[in-house]
Amino acid sequence: MKNKLKVFRAMHDITQEELGKELGVTRQTIIAIEKEKYDPSLILAFKMARFFNVQIEDIFSYKD
Amino acid sequence: MENPDSDIKGEIMKKSGAVMKILSIFESGLFIKILSVFITGLWIAGIILANIYVILPALILLCAEVIVLYINKDNLEEIFRGDSSVIVEDERTQLINEKAATMTLGVLIASIIYAGIIIVALRNNYPQFTEIGYTLFVIAFFCFILYFSSRAYYTRKY
């Protein structure tokens, strides 16, 4: 799964630590998601979309 | 002259205050933490002293603690987390723990079974160790039982 988390984070000028705190996850999890090593749960994806005030599809995209 | 009614009221207030304090200790999880430390201490003392009168209360208290833990099962994570402002565990760490636990279990069971086979196979050369081999088989069997019963439980849950 591809994502634009880093882009959205840069747009909102927020650090990985701050984003992690806001979403209730560790900084390592944010790093892993940005590096596309870890796919977040649906709940976390919704939380991210809500935090950046966008749709989930704007951040995440799935390609076969 | 003092009013006897106010004395009784004061007494009731004092008692209810004490009850509330005890309840708050239960709710905060402090009781569970103290009990856990005390039981651990008893186990350690029991091992050092090799005394049944230390191990026995530890065992009884452990059973009591299991009941208390079961009652508080929904907020156990909060109780043992410590400082709630610091996030130490999330869904990724849970996934890592699950994967590590599954691999550990697999390696452990395989090692136990192979060690058991080797020991039992060498029963003619080392008959004094044969019982250890059978004990290892029993341990592996109980591990399987525990694994499949917890699997069945979580299959029904999710």
Backbone of each chain as ProteinMPNN parsed JSONL, in Angstrom:
{"seq_chain_A": "MKNKLKVFRAMHDITQEELGKELGVTRQTIIAIEKEKYDPSLILAFKMARFFNVQIEDIFSYKD", "coords_chain_A": {"N_chain_A": [[0.833, -1.196, 0.0], [0.533, 2.169, -0.873], [1.417, 5.425, 0.4], [0.819, 8.9, 1.346], [1.715, 10.072, 3.594], [3.945, 11.405, 4.609], [4.005, 13.652, 3.038], [1.598, 14.925, 3.728], [2.146, 15.382, 6.367], [4.26, 17.146, 6.199], [2.955, 19.254, 4.954], [1.289, 20.092, 6.99], [3.116, 20.838, 8.765], [4.169, 19.284, 10.959], [5.745, 17.237, 13.376], [7.015, 13.817, 13.422], [6.877, 12.747, 15.952], [4.994, 14.417, 17.205], [2.738, 13.894, 15.633], [2.417, 11.182, 16.137], [1.779, 11.294, 18.865], [-0.65, 12.64, 18.741], [-2.199, 10.754, 17.425], [-2.051, 8.605, 19.03], [-0.045, 6.699, 18.84], [3.297, 5.272, 18.547], [6.38, 7.03, 17.691], [7.963, 5.459, 16.111], [6.125, 3.889, 14.796], [4.905, 5.729, 13.085], [7.115, 6.319, 11.501], [7.539, 3.792, 10.322], [5.181, 3.545, 8.84], [5.415, 5.678, 7.056], [7.652, 4.841, 5.647], [6.525, 2.824, 4.336], [6.632, 0.276, 5.349], [4.953, -0.768, 7.11], [1.51, -1.375, 7.23], [-1.119, 0.572, 8.327], [-3.818, -0.015, 10.729], [-7.348, -0.053, 10.008], [-8.682, 1.658, 11.707], [-6.63, 3.369, 12.595], [-5.926, 4.492, 10.167], [-8.268, 5.883, 9.565], [-8.208, 7.676, 11.689], [-5.974, 9.169, 10.985], [-6.803, 10.303, 8.564], [-8.925, 11.845, 9.503], [-7.534, 13.555, 11.176], [-5.959, 15.039, 9.366], [-7.972, 16.099, 7.992], [-9.0, 15.022, 5.577], [-9.933, 12.591, 2.988], [-9.605, 9.023, 3.407], [-8.595, 7.821, 1.113], [-7.145, 9.864, 0.022], [-4.806, 9.882, 1.393], [-3.927, 7.208, 1.488], [-3.257, 4.686, -0.951], [-4.174, 1.858, -2.828], [-2.548, -0.603, -4.701], [-2.459, -3.341, -6.938]], "CA_chain_A": [[0.0, 0.0, 0.0], [1.296, 3.425, -0.955], [0.793, 6.502, 1.178], [1.406, 10.243, 1.228], [1.718, 10.578, 4.969], [5.05, 12.361, 4.773], [3.599, 14.892, 2.354], [0.576, 15.578, 4.564], [2.804, 15.826, 7.602], [5.027, 18.348, 5.835], [1.978, 20.32, 4.688], [0.769, 20.573, 8.279], [4.295, 21.211, 9.561], [4.073, 18.545, 12.22], [6.804, 16.216, 13.462], [6.55, 12.429, 13.596], [6.582, 12.605, 17.384], [3.723, 15.108, 17.483], [1.664, 13.152, 14.964], [2.239, 9.959, 16.915], [1.081, 11.64, 20.1], [-2.031, 12.981, 18.38], [-2.915, 9.556, 16.979], [-1.931, 7.574, 20.07], [0.912, 5.65, 18.444], [4.688, 5.675, 18.767], [7.068, 7.673, 16.554], [8.452, 4.354, 15.273], [4.999, 3.454, 13.94], [4.776, 6.747, 12.031], [8.267, 6.105, 10.602], [7.283, 2.549, 9.577], [4.106, 3.805, 7.862], [5.982, 6.556, 6.009], [8.571, 4.042, 4.818], [5.657, 1.779, 3.745], [7.004, -1.028, 5.892], [3.82, -1.21, 7.925], [0.197, -0.845, 6.844], [-1.879, 0.815, 9.563], [-5.166, -0.584, 10.821], [-8.39, 0.818, 9.454], [-8.96, 2.684, 12.723], [-5.538, 4.354, 12.559], [-6.042, 5.199, 8.884], [-9.374, 6.846, 9.739], [-7.731, 8.727, 12.601], [-5.067, 10.029, 10.21], [-7.621, 11.068, 7.614], [-9.674, 12.833, 10.281], [-6.581, 14.546, 11.693], [-5.559, 15.929, 8.261], [-9.221, 16.588, 7.409], [-9.107, 14.546, 4.188], [-10.448, 11.231, 2.869], [-8.554, 7.998, 3.549], [-8.008, 7.603, -0.214], [-6.186, 10.949, -0.269], [-3.519, 9.545, 2.026], [-3.524, 5.838, 1.132], [-3.757, 4.129, -2.217], [-3.853, 0.436, -2.95], [-2.324, -1.058, -6.077], [-2.114, -4.771, -6.987]], "C_chain_A": [[0.877, 1.258, 0.0], [0.629, 4.476, -0.056], [1.551, 7.82, 1.019], [1.49, 10.896, 2.604], [2.78, 11.658, 5.179], [4.685, 13.716, 4.172], [2.603, 15.657, 3.223], [1.193, 16.125, 5.854], [3.596, 17.111, 7.342], [4.09, 19.532, 5.593], [1.451, 20.942, 5.98], [1.884, 20.971, 9.244], [4.256, 20.581, 10.965], [5.146, 17.441, 12.227], [6.183, 14.818, 13.638], [6.119, 12.194, 15.035], [5.214, 13.201, 17.721], [2.542, 14.355, 16.864], [1.36, 11.858, 15.724], [1.454, 10.206, 18.175], [-0.398, 11.916, 19.831], [-2.848, 11.728, 18.065], [-2.836, 8.413, 17.99], [-1.052, 6.406, 19.653], [2.345, 6.167, 18.664], [5.265, 6.336, 17.505], [7.547, 6.604, 15.569], [7.36, 3.872, 14.319], [4.809, 4.436, 12.778], [5.903, 6.563, 11.001], [8.002, 4.888, 9.703], [6.202, 2.751, 8.512], [4.653, 4.654, 6.708], [6.918, 5.788, 5.076], [7.844, 2.91, 4.091], [6.103, 0.371, 4.133], [5.833, -1.624, 6.658], [2.538, -0.548, 7.443], [-0.646, -0.648, 8.1], [-3.24, 0.123, 9.537], [-6.156, 0.431, 10.249], [-8.686, 1.973, 10.416], [-7.895, 3.783, 12.671], [-5.589, 5.166, 11.262], [-7.152, 6.25, 8.956], [-8.942, 8.014, 10.622], [-6.84, 9.715, 11.858], [-5.856, 10.937, 9.267], [-8.385, 12.174, 8.339], [-8.745, 13.949, 10.765], [-6.199, 15.551, 10.597], [-6.771, 16.502, 7.523], [-9.34, 16.249, 5.921], [-9.746, 13.152, 4.18], [-9.287, 10.239, 3.008], [-7.815, 7.804, 2.214], [-6.997, 8.688, -0.591], [-4.805, 10.623, 0.303], [-3.011, 8.176, 1.523], [-4.07, 5.418, -0.221], [-3.272, 2.678, -2.337], [-3.681, 0.048, -4.415], [-1.911, -2.523, -6.019], [-0.677, -4.977, -7.415]], "O_chain_A": [[1.827, 1.378, 0.773], [-0.572, 4.412, 0.208], [2.717, 7.863, 0.627], [1.354, 12.111, 2.746], [2.544, 12.674, 5.832], [5.009, 14.77, 4.719], [2.736, 16.863, 3.432], [0.808, 17.183, 6.352], [3.597, 18.034, 8.156], [4.389, 20.663, 5.975], [1.203, 22.146, 6.057], [1.635, 21.383, 10.377], [4.304, 21.265, 11.986], [5.406, 16.804, 11.207], [5.003, 14.673, 13.955], [5.12, 11.524, 15.297], [4.397, 12.592, 18.412], [1.491, 14.199, 17.486], [0.202, 11.493, 15.922], [0.565, 9.429, 18.525], [-1.275, 11.489, 20.582], [-4.032, 11.647, 18.392], [-3.482, 7.379, 17.82], [-1.282, 5.266, 20.058], [2.557, 7.35, 18.933], [4.714, 6.215, 16.411], [7.54, 6.812, 14.356], [7.638, 3.494, 13.181], [4.581, 4.029, 11.638], [5.675, 6.642, 9.793], [8.21, 4.94, 8.491], [6.294, 2.197, 7.416], [4.386, 4.379, 5.538], [6.969, 6.05, 3.874], [8.447, 2.144, 3.339], [5.973, -0.582, 3.365], [5.741, -2.84, 6.828], [2.477, 0.669, 7.269], [-0.865, -1.596, 8.855], [-3.744, -0.267, 8.483], [-5.834, 1.6, 10.041], [-8.909, 3.108, 9.996], [-8.214, 4.972, 12.698], [-5.329, 6.369, 11.259], [-6.991, 7.368, 8.466], [-9.257, 9.172, 10.35], [-6.925, 10.926, 12.062], [-5.622, 12.142, 9.179], [-8.478, 13.3, 7.849], [-9.112, 15.124, 10.766], [-6.122, 16.754, 10.849], [-6.634, 17.273, 6.573], [-9.732, 17.09, 5.112], [-10.06, 12.601, 5.236], [-8.132, 10.583, 2.756], [-6.595, 7.645, 2.178], [-6.109, 8.465, -1.414], [-3.778, 11.037, -0.236], [-1.838, 8.014, 1.185], [-5.197, 5.752, -0.586], [-2.138, 2.339, -1.998], [-4.537, 0.325, -5.254], [-1.115, -2.915, -5.166], [-0.218, -6.115, -7.51]]}, "seq_chain_B": "MENPDSDIKGEIMKKSGAVMKILSIFESGLFIKILSVFITGLWIAGIILANIYVILPALILLCAEVIVLYINKDNLEEIFRGDSSVIVEDERTQLINEKAATMTLGVLIASIIYAGIIIVALRNNYPQFTEIGYTLFVIAFFCFILYFSSRAYYTRKY", "coords_chain_B": {"N_chain_B": [[-23.813, 21.322, 74.808], [-23.134, 18.312, 73.003], [-24.605, 17.249, 69.926], [-26.036, 14.082, 69.582], [-26.877, 13.013, 67.186], [-25.36, 14.299, 65.214], [-22.888, 13.3, 65.855], [-23.171, 10.597, 65.162], [-23.624, 10.916, 62.437], [-21.197, 12.019, 61.677], [-19.533, 9.884, 62.247], [-20.48, 7.998, 60.406], [-19.83, 9.338, 58.047], [-17.062, 9.334, 58.256], [-16.557, 6.604, 58.129], [-17.612, 5.99, 55.59], [-15.907, 7.507, 54.079], [-13.528, 6.135, 54.47], [-14.201, 3.724, 53.257], [-14.551, 4.633, 50.653], [-11.938, 5.385, 50.121], [-10.663, 2.89, 50.155], [-12.003, 1.71, 48.024], [-11.13, 3.384, 45.969], [-8.461, 2.7, 45.897], [-8.681, 0.115, 44.939], [-9.823, 0.673, 42.445], [-7.87, 2.234, 41.184], [-5.955, 0.416, 40.675], [-3.867, 0.087, 42.264], [-3.97, -1.719, 44.336], [-3.792, -4.174, 42.991], [-1.243, -3.953, 41.95], [0.321, -3.814, 44.307], [-0.316, -6.274, 45.423], [0.705, -7.987, 43.435], [3.465, -7.453, 43.603], [3.928, -8.292, 46.224], [3.265, -11.035, 46.069], [5.182, -11.899, 44.217], [7.451, -11.426, 45.731], [7.001, -13.302, 47.76], [7.209, -15.69, 46.292], [9.889, -15.581, 45.489], [11.106, -15.61, 48.012], [10.217, -18.099, 48.821], [11.568, -19.787, 47.047], [14.22, -19.273, 47.77], [14.241, -19.94, 50.527], [13.218, -22.471, 50.434], [10.778, -23.394, 51.488], [7.703, -24.77, 52.361], [5.694, -23.405, 53.708], [5.923, -20.859, 52.879], [5.612, -20.936, 50.19], [3.039, -21.949, 49.909], [1.112, -19.91, 50.891], [1.773, -18.098, 48.895], [0.866, -19.375, 46.624], [-1.88, -19.532, 47.166], [-2.496, -16.802, 47.322], [-1.847, -16.118, 44.737], [-3.853, -17.412, 43.292], [-5.989, -15.899, 44.242], [-5.266, -13.455, 43.186], [-5.447, -13.934, 40.475], [-8.198, -14.085, 40.199], [-8.895, -11.453, 40.909], [-7.574, -10.117, 38.843], [-8.992, -11.107, 36.682], [-11.48, -9.972, 37.145], [-10.829, -7.313, 36.733], [-10.138, -7.28, 34.072], [-10.617, -5.688, 31.827], [-9.365, -3.222, 32.215], [-6.68, -3.752, 32.581], [-4.466, -3.199, 31.025], [-4.242, -0.429, 31.25], [-3.721, -0.229, 33.977], [-1.186, -1.444, 34.338], [0.363, 0.028, 32.646], [1.562, 2.36, 33.532], [2.931, 5.539, 33.266], [0.584, 7.258, 31.593], [0.772, 9.195, 29.642], [2.912, 8.685, 28.059], [3.41, 6.922, 25.167], [3.885, 3.636, 24.802], [3.147, 1.276, 23.732], [1.521, 0.227, 20.806], [-0.592, -0.5, 17.934], [1.261, -1.507, 16.088], [3.404, -2.453, 17.642], [2.019, -4.392, 18.954], [1.48, -6.161, 16.864], [4.089, -6.906, 16.261], [4.734, -8.189, 18.671], [2.909, -10.321, 18.568], [3.823, -11.752, 16.332], [6.421, -12.391, 17.157], [5.808, -13.934, 19.393], [4.455, -16.13, 18.283], [6.495, -17.249, 16.717], [8.358, -17.854, 18.689], [6.929, -19.723, 20.204], [6.636, -21.798, 18.319], [9.349, -22.522, 17.801], [10.121, -23.223, 20.381], [8.398, -25.411, 21.038], [9.138, -27.223, 19.018], [11.852, -27.586, 19.691], [11.604, -28.728, 22.236], [10.27, -31.126, 21.644], [12.122, -32.391, 19.895], [14.347, -32.594, 21.609], [13.248, -34.28, 23.519], [12.799, -36.566, 21.943], [15.441, -37.278, 21.273], [16.501, -37.821, 23.82], [14.849, -39.951, 24.679], [15.374, -41.769, 22.666], [17.962, -42.456, 23.249], [17.75, -44.161, 25.392], [18.806, -46.642, 26.051], [21.501, -46.23, 26.398], [21.617, -44.071, 28.193], [19.804, -44.51, 30.6], [18.994, -43.176, 32.886], [18.067, -40.682, 32.194], [15.723, -40.955, 30.842], [13.148, -40.433, 31.872], [13.09, -37.692, 31.911], [12.911, -37.16, 29.214], [10.305, -38.136, 28.618], [8.904, -36.361, 30.214], [9.385, -33.999, 28.852], [7.918, -34.516, 26.532], [5.343, -34.48, 27.588], [5.186, -31.816, 28.417], [5.345, -30.547, 25.915], [2.986, -31.506, 24.827], [1.091, -30.269, 26.535], [1.601, -27.645, 25.863], [0.674, -27.621, 23.22], [-2.051, -28.163, 23.679], [-2.759, -25.864, 25.128], [-2.212, -23.91, 23.216], [-3.999, -24.578, 21.101], [-6.457, -24.394, 22.435], [-6.503, -21.68, 23.162], [-6.442, -20.607, 20.653], [-8.888, -21.506, 19.64], [-10.558, -20.067, 21.323], [-9.995, -17.377, 20.574], [-10.716, -17.529, 17.913], [-13.44, -17.808, 18.1], [-13.991, -15.412, 19.275], [-13.202, -13.41, 17.43]], "CA_chain_B": [[-23.846, 19.842, 74.729], [-23.023, 17.854, 71.612], [-25.762, 16.543, 69.372], [-25.663, 12.683, 69.271], [-27.14, 12.759, 65.756], [-24.203, 14.767, 64.418], [-21.803, 12.342, 66.125], [-23.433, 9.4, 64.325], [-23.405, 11.339, 61.041], [-19.744, 12.156, 61.515], [-18.98, 8.52, 62.243], [-20.839, 7.392, 59.107], [-19.031, 10.02, 57.021], [-15.691, 8.862, 58.406], [-16.517, 5.222, 57.621], [-17.814, 5.978, 54.134], [-14.66, 8.029, 53.53], [-12.554, 5.029, 54.473], [-14.65, 2.769, 52.212], [-14.245, 5.259, 49.357], [-10.487, 5.307, 49.935], [-10.354, 1.493, 49.791], [-12.517, 1.504, 46.655], [-10.267, 4.088, 45.009], [-7.24, 1.894, 45.777], [-9.047, -0.987, 44.045], [-10.053, 1.19, 41.097], [-6.624, 2.738, 40.579], [-5.088, -0.71, 40.334], [-2.763, 0.063, 43.234], [-4.114, -2.977, 45.076], [-3.27, -5.253, 42.137], [0.216, -3.78, 41.871], [0.904, -4.194, 45.61], [-0.5, -7.729, 45.544], [1.651, -8.625, 42.502], [4.824, -7.329, 44.173], [3.962, -9.125, 47.427], [3.29, -12.441, 45.638], [6.513, -12.138, 43.626], [8.362, -11.511, 46.875], [6.771, -14.597, 48.42], [7.775, -16.747, 45.421], [11.358, -15.504, 45.589], [11.454, -16.083, 49.359], [9.955, -19.544, 48.823], [12.67, -20.461, 46.335], [15.454, -19.145, 48.569], [14.134, -20.665, 51.804], [12.724, -23.832, 50.148], [9.832, -23.638, 52.577], [6.326, -24.95, 51.882], [4.825, -22.421, 54.362], [6.041, -19.588, 52.143], [5.086, -21.208, 48.843], [1.592, -22.19, 50.001], [0.378, -18.634, 50.812], [2.018, -17.481, 47.578], [-0.027, -20.063, 45.686], [-3.256, -19.107, 47.481], [-2.612, -15.393, 46.916], [-1.803, -16.083, 43.275], [-5.21, -17.761, 42.857], [-6.825, -14.722, 44.541], [-4.895, -12.399, 42.245], [-6.002, -14.293, 39.156], [-9.618, -13.693, 40.255], [-8.922, -9.976, 40.867], [-7.167, -9.719, 37.483], [-10.099, -11.443, 35.778], [-12.53, -8.96, 37.361], [-10.344, -6.048, 36.155], [-9.475, -7.625, 32.806], [-10.776, -4.652, 30.803], [-8.421, -2.097, 32.386], [-5.359, -4.237, 32.999], [-3.447, -2.488, 30.244], [-4.1, 0.899, 31.864], [-3.138, -0.386, 35.315], [0.23, -1.783, 34.287], [1.073, 0.856, 31.679], [2.345, 3.379, 34.228], [2.666, 6.893, 32.804], [-0.304, 7.115, 30.431], [1.076, 10.197, 28.615], [3.949, 8.126, 27.195], [2.882, 5.778, 24.413], [4.936, 2.629, 24.656], [2.635, 0.157, 22.943], [0.441, 0.536, 19.891], [-0.966, -1.651, 17.1], [2.455, -2.079, 15.441], [4.135, -3.243, 18.639], [1.195, -5.581, 19.202], [1.729, -7.068, 15.736], [5.45, -7.44, 16.463], [4.641, -9.143, 19.79], [2.196, -11.528, 18.101], [4.705, -12.518, 15.436], [7.519, -12.925, 17.971], [5.256, -14.982, 20.269], [4.173, -17.309, 17.457], [7.758, -17.873, 16.347], [8.938, -18.397, 19.927], [6.187, -20.942, 20.54], [6.998, -22.831, 17.345], [10.737, -22.971, 18.047], [10.159, -23.863, 21.704], [7.752, -26.734, 20.968], [9.99, -28.096, 18.195], [13.052, -27.915, 20.472], [11.211, -29.648, 23.321], [9.963, -32.44, 21.059], [13.371, -33.008, 19.411], [15.155, -32.958, 22.79], [12.575, -35.455, 24.091], [13.062, -37.714, 21.056], [16.852, -37.661, 21.431], [16.707, -38.43, 25.155], [14.171, -41.254, 24.727], [16.084, -42.666, 21.735], [19.207, -42.896, 23.885], [17.393, -44.741, 26.697], [19.66, -47.798, 26.375], [22.801, -45.714, 26.845], [21.446, -43.191, 29.358], [18.458, -44.787, 31.126], [18.652, -42.259, 33.987], [17.459, -39.453, 31.661], [14.519, -41.286, 30.059], [11.965, -39.754, 32.438], [13.143, -36.282, 31.467], [12.405, -37.196, 27.835], [8.838, -38.233, 28.662], [8.4, -35.095, 30.78], [9.418, -33.014, 27.76], [6.768, -34.819, 25.66], [4.126, -34.016, 28.289], [5.206, -30.34, 28.342], [4.999, -30.194, 24.532], [1.565, -31.81, 24.672], [0.33, -29.214, 27.208], [1.761, -26.426, 25.048], [-0.258, -27.783, 22.095], [-3.414, -28.02, 24.215], [-2.929, -24.449, 25.466], [-2.218, -23.154, 21.964], [-5.231, -24.81, 20.343], [-7.618, -23.881, 23.166], [-6.534, -20.208, 23.039], [-6.796, -20.359, 19.24], [-10.341, -21.703, 19.539], [-11.178, -18.942, 22.042], [-9.893, -16.15, 19.766], [-11.478, -17.74, 16.677], [-14.836, -17.519, 18.431], [-14.084, -13.982, 19.631], [-13.116, -12.568, 16.215]], "C_chain_B": [[-23.846, 19.377, 73.267], [-24.249, 17.066, 71.164], [-25.357, 15.096, 69.015], [-25.857, 12.33, 67.802], [-25.938, 13.145, 64.889], [-22.992, 13.857, 64.63], [-21.923, 11.119, 65.223], [-23.148, 9.723, 62.863], [-21.915, 11.412, 60.726], [-19.066, 10.803, 61.405], [-19.229, 7.846, 60.899], [-19.986, 7.99, 57.989], [-17.593, 9.513, 57.035], [-15.551, 7.472, 57.778], [-16.661, 5.194, 56.103], [-16.574, 6.536, 53.419], [-13.602, 6.954, 53.422], [-12.886, 4.02, 53.382], [-14.296, 3.313, 50.835], [-12.754, 5.185, 49.046], [-10.082, 3.912, 49.47], [-10.788, 1.225, 48.353], [-11.612, 2.17, 45.624], [-8.951, 3.345, 44.818], [-7.491, 0.739, 44.81], [-9.136, -0.494, 42.616], [-8.761, 1.648, 40.415], [-5.678, 1.608, 40.185], [-3.91, -0.836, 41.281], [-2.768, -1.256, 44.008], [-3.5, -4.14, 44.289], [-1.743, -5.187, 42.075], [0.89, -4.244, 43.16], [0.841, -5.712, 45.772], [0.506, -8.481, 44.662], [3.064, -8.614, 43.071], [4.963, -8.264, 45.371], [4.069, -10.611, 47.048], [4.651, -12.797, 45.041], [7.558, -12.298, 44.73], [8.249, -12.845, 47.587], [7.382, -15.743, 47.614], [9.295, -16.776, 45.537], [11.824, -16.035, 46.944], [11.287, -17.595, 49.447], [11.07, -20.333, 48.154], [13.949, -20.445, 47.179], [15.385, -20.023, 49.82], [13.753, -22.14, 51.629], [11.749, -24.29, 51.236], [8.404, -23.676, 52.039], [5.383, -23.896, 52.467], [4.967, -21.026, 53.759], [5.406, -19.757, 50.762], [3.558, -21.328, 48.866], [0.781, -20.884, 49.999], [0.573, -17.935, 49.483], [1.064, -18.062, 46.542], [-1.477, -19.621, 45.888], [-3.479, -17.662, 47.026], [-2.606, -15.248, 45.396], [-3.185, -16.402, 42.7], [-6.145, -16.565, 43.073], [-6.537, -13.614, 43.535], [-5.458, -12.666, 40.855], [-7.476, -13.875, 39.089], [-9.739, -12.167, 40.133], [-8.573, -9.471, 39.465], [-8.293, -9.976, 36.495], [-11.214, -10.397, 35.89], [-12.135, -7.645, 36.668], [-9.758, -6.232, 34.761], [-9.551, -6.514, 31.748], [-9.801, -3.492, 30.968], [-7.054, -2.539, 32.887], [-4.242, -3.468, 32.32], [-3.151, -1.126, 30.866], [-3.372, 0.813, 33.194], [-1.633, -0.573, 35.244], [1.041, -0.903, 33.329], [1.988, 1.885, 32.36], [1.961, 4.758, 33.748], [1.873, 6.844, 31.495], [0.009, 8.124, 29.327], [2.149, 9.686, 27.64], [3.399, 6.882, 26.495], [4.017, 4.78, 24.219], [4.454, 1.448, 23.805], [1.487, 0.627, 22.065], [0.204, -0.69, 19.002], [0.244, -2.313, 16.425], [3.236, -2.942, 16.429], [3.344, -4.506, 18.987], [1.41, -6.632, 18.111], [3.099, -7.735, 15.879], [5.425, -8.501, 17.567], [3.986, -10.453, 19.353], [3.115, -12.409, 17.263], [5.832, -13.172, 16.225], [7.025, -14.085, 18.836], [5.003, -16.267, 19.485], [5.467, -18.037, 17.101], [8.405, -18.543, 17.557], [8.268, -19.72, 20.284], [6.576, -22.1, 19.622], [8.374, -23.414, 17.616], [10.817, -23.748, 19.362], [9.572, -25.274, 21.653], [8.614, -27.703, 20.161], [11.227, -28.534, 18.978], [12.729, -28.937, 21.556], [10.982, -31.056, 22.766], [11.254, -33.135, 20.611], [14.269, -33.437, 20.575], [14.589, -34.22, 23.428], [12.873, -36.704, 23.276], [14.491, -38.219, 21.254], [17.06, -38.392, 22.759], [16.073, -39.823, 25.222], [14.88, -42.263, 23.809], [17.372, -43.222, 22.341], [18.955, -43.601, 25.223], [18.254, -45.96, 27.074], [21.028, -47.358, 26.906], [22.699, -44.879, 28.129], [20.046, -43.395, 29.96], [18.021, -43.812, 32.219], [17.951, -40.982, 33.5], [16.127, -39.695, 30.948], [13.283, -40.539, 30.559], [11.912, -38.285, 32.024], [12.574, -36.179, 30.052], [10.89, -37.245, 27.8], [8.212, -36.956, 29.229], [8.358, -34.014, 29.697], [8.25, -33.23, 26.788], [5.469, -34.289, 26.279], [4.05, -32.484, 28.213], [4.79, -29.88, 26.942], [3.508, -30.41, 24.277], [0.708, -30.698, 25.299], [0.439, -27.889, 26.454], [0.784, -26.453, 23.868], [-1.694, -27.54, 22.549], [-3.71, -26.547, 24.47], [-3.047, -23.607, 24.199], [-3.552, -23.326, 21.234], [-6.466, -24.32, 21.086], [-7.665, -22.348, 23.079], [-6.879, -19.804, 21.607], [-8.304, -20.465, 19.037], [-11.08, -20.535, 20.193], [-11.167, -17.684, 21.173], [-10.614, -16.284, 18.429], [-12.949, -17.402, 16.92], [-15.021, -16.018, 18.692], [-14.07, -13.084, 18.404], [-13.707, -13.289, 15.012]], "O_chain_B": [[-24.488, 19.986, 72.411], [-24.844, 16.316, 71.938], [-24.432, 14.901, 68.228], [-25.146, 11.499, 67.236], [-25.554, 12.425, 63.967], [-22.179, 13.661, 63.727], [-20.955, 10.665, 64.614], [-22.529, 8.939, 62.143], [-21.442, 10.949, 59.689], [-18.16, 10.598, 60.596], [-18.341, 7.216, 60.324], [-19.489, 7.282, 57.113], [-16.983, 9.29, 55.989], [-14.616, 7.184, 57.032], [-15.937, 4.477, 55.412], [-16.23, 6.108, 52.316], [-12.878, 6.863, 52.431], [-12.005, 3.524, 52.679], [-13.815, 2.587, 49.965], [-12.344, 4.961, 47.907], [-9.289, 3.749, 48.542], [-10.064, 0.61, 47.57], [-11.352, 1.617, 44.555], [-8.383, 3.347, 43.725], [-6.646, 0.416, 43.975], [-8.616, -1.118, 41.692], [-8.59, 1.466, 39.209], [-4.714, 1.823, 39.449], [-3.068, -1.724, 41.142], [-1.718, -1.829, 44.296], [-2.786, -4.976, 44.844], [-1.052, -6.204, 42.136], [1.888, -4.964, 43.129], [1.804, -6.349, 46.196], [1.086, -9.481, 45.085], [3.772, -9.621, 43.031], [5.978, -8.943, 45.524], [4.862, -11.351, 47.63], [5.203, -13.86, 45.323], [8.421, -13.174, 44.676], [9.252, -13.448, 47.971], [7.994, -16.651, 48.176], [9.907, -17.836, 45.665], [12.789, -16.794, 47.034], [12.099, -18.287, 50.062], [11.467, -21.4, 48.624], [14.657, -21.446, 47.29], [16.326, -20.75, 50.138], [13.934, -22.953, 52.535], [11.864, -25.374, 51.808], [7.953, -22.754, 51.36], [4.397, -23.524, 51.832], [4.208, -20.119, 54.099], [4.757, -18.85, 50.24], [2.875, -20.862, 47.954], [-0.143, -20.746, 49.198], [-0.33, -17.26, 48.989], [0.525, -17.345, 45.699], [-2.205, -19.37, 44.928], [-4.504, -17.336, 46.429], [-3.271, -14.374, 44.841], [-3.638, -15.759, 41.753], [-6.977, -16.25, 42.221], [-7.449, -12.92, 43.085], [-5.887, -11.75, 40.154], [-7.944, -13.379, 38.064], [-10.557, -11.652, 39.371], [-9.186, -8.53, 38.96], [-8.53, -9.179, 35.587], [-11.81, -9.989, 34.893], [-12.978, -6.955, 36.094], [-8.956, -5.409, 34.32], [-8.677, -6.403, 30.888], [-9.44, -2.843, 29.986], [-6.353, -1.771, 33.546], [-3.225, -3.131, 32.927], [-1.998, -0.717, 30.998], [-2.527, 1.649, 33.512], [-0.887, 0.058, 35.992], [2.256, -1.065, 33.21], [3.046, 2.233, 31.836], [0.788, 5.126, 33.809], [2.387, 6.456, 30.446], [-0.432, 7.945, 28.192], [2.275, 10.199, 26.528], [2.981, 5.921, 27.142], [4.998, 5.074, 23.536], [5.26, 0.715, 23.232], [0.592, 1.337, 22.522], [0.723, -1.774, 19.27], [0.255, -3.526, 16.214], [3.677, -4.039, 16.086], [3.923, -5.553, 19.277], [1.508, -7.826, 18.391], [3.257, -8.936, 15.658], [6.016, -9.572, 17.425], [4.436, -11.541, 19.712], [3.185, -13.625, 17.445], [6.167, -14.336, 16.009], [7.718, -15.089, 18.998], [5.3, -17.361, 19.963], [5.543, -19.264, 17.168], [8.929, -19.653, 17.462], [8.931, -20.701, 20.62], [6.812, -23.221, 20.073], [8.553, -24.632, 17.658], [11.481, -24.781, 19.452], [10.174, -26.22, 22.162], [8.803, -28.854, 20.554], [11.609, -29.703, 18.939], [13.479, -29.889, 21.77], [11.439, -32.045, 23.339], [11.464, -34.312, 20.903], [14.877, -34.507, 20.536], [15.333, -35.115, 23.828], [13.163, -37.765, 23.828], [14.726, -39.42, 21.385], [17.707, -39.437, 22.814], [16.672, -40.759, 25.751], [14.975, -43.449, 24.127], [17.815, -44.317, 21.991], [19.834, -43.638, 26.084], [18.414, -46.275, 28.253], [21.628, -48.026, 27.749], [23.548, -44.957, 29.017], [19.192, -42.518, 29.83], [16.826, -43.637, 32.456], [17.319, -40.28, 34.29], [15.478, -38.749, 30.502], [12.47, -40.069, 29.763], [10.84, -37.716, 31.818], [11.851, -35.236, 29.73], [10.254, -36.499, 27.055], [7.145, -36.523, 28.793], [7.42, -33.219, 29.634], [7.666, -32.271, 26.284], [4.616, -33.729, 25.59], [2.98, -31.924, 27.973], [3.993, -28.954, 26.792], [2.855, -29.612, 23.605], [-0.263, -30.237, 24.699], [-0.513, -27.109, 26.411], [0.148, -25.447, 23.553], [-2.453, -26.816, 21.904], [-4.763, -26.038, 24.086], [-3.88, -22.704, 24.118], [-4.161, -22.348, 20.802], [-7.427, -23.876, 20.456], [-8.745, -21.775, 22.938], [-7.529, -18.784, 21.381], [-8.917, -19.64, 18.36], [-12.1, -20.071, 19.683], [-12.184, -17.004, 21.042], [-11.073, -15.29, 17.866], [-13.614, -16.8, 16.077], [-16.059, -15.439, 18.373], [-14.825, -12.114, 18.33], [-13.723, -12.741, 13.91]]}, "name": "protein", "num_of_chains": 2, "seq": "MKNKLKVFRAMHDITQEELGKELGVTRQTIIAIEKEKYDPSLILAFKMARFFNVQIEDIFSYKDMENPDSDIKGEIMKKSGAVMKILSIFESGLFIKILSVFITGLWIAGIILANIYVILPALILLCAEVIVLYINKDNLEEIFRGDSSVIVEDERTQLINEKAATMTLGVLIASIIYAGIIIVALRNNYPQFTEIGYTLFVIAFFCFILYFSSRAYYTRKY"}
